Amino acid sequence: MSTEPIAIFNSKDINSIEYAFKLRDSLEEVRYEVERAKVLFPSMFINQHEAIAVIREEYLELEQECFKNQKKYDLEAQRKEAKQLAAMAIRLMIELT
């Protein structure tokens, strides 16, 4: 697997630069969430079925936030749930290696 970055950012395009910073910051937040979850729940997943159950639970929490009345969107709550979902998927990836 190549570790070379994919060249999707144009250094002259302010939107690309802003996206790159948001990507970096989001990945850092997810990394922190993986570490936080590992402290709270230090045991590995019992098996992939448990991992999928946890990931599904996080997905359903995100879905619930996203499907709320559109006038009552809570973008911070949606972002929090998306971060937790990403963290659990990455934790499974780590444990499968």
N, C-alpha and C positions, 0 to 999 in steps of 0.2 A: 504494500500500500504506500502510495506516495504521500509525503508529508509537505510537499510543496503547496503553497496557498493557491487557490484558484483565482485567476486574474479577473475579478468581476468589478473591481473598483477603479474608476478613472480619477486620477489625482487632480484633474482639472474640473471635475464635476462636483460641486459642493454637496449635492444630494448623495453621491457615492461616498464622499468623505464622512458626512453625517451618519450614513448607514453603517459605515465601518466602525465608527465610534460606538454607535448603539449596539452593534453586534458584539464588540469587545466587552462593553459594560454588561450586556445581558448574559454573555457566557460566564463572566466573573460572578454575577449574581447566582447563576445556576450552580457553579462550582461551590460557592459558599453554602447553598441549600443542600447539596449532596453531602458536604462535610457536616452540616448541622444535623441532618437526618441520621447520619452514621453515628453521631454522638448520642442522639436520642434513642436510636434503635441499632445498637452495635452488631447484632447478629446478622449474618447473611440471610438472604431469602432462603426458606426451607427448600424450595424448588421453584421452577419456572412458573408453576401454577399460582403460587403465592405471589410471585412478582407481578404476574398479569393481573391478579386481583387487586393489588395495591395500585398499579398503574390505572386500572379501570376505575377504581374509586377516585383517584385524582382527576381522571378525565371527566367523570360524572359531576364532580364538584365544579370543574371549569365549565362544563356544559350548563349547569344550573345557573352559574353567574352570567353566562352569555345569553341565556334564554329569558332572563328577567325582562320585565316591561322595559321597552326601549327608552322610556323617559326616566328610568331609574338605573341606567347603566352605572356600574361602579367599575371604572377602568382599572383602578388600583387593585380591587379584589380579583378581577379577571387576570391581571398580570401576575398576581400572587399565585393563583391556581395554575396558570400556565407554567410558571417557574417550578412549582412543586411537581407537576406532571413531567416536565423535562428532566428534573433531578432524578425522579424514580426511574425513568427510562435509561438515563445514563448510569445509574447505579446498577441496573440489570446488565447493561453492556459491560461494566467493570467486572461484575461477578461472573460473567460468562467467559472471561478471558483466563 
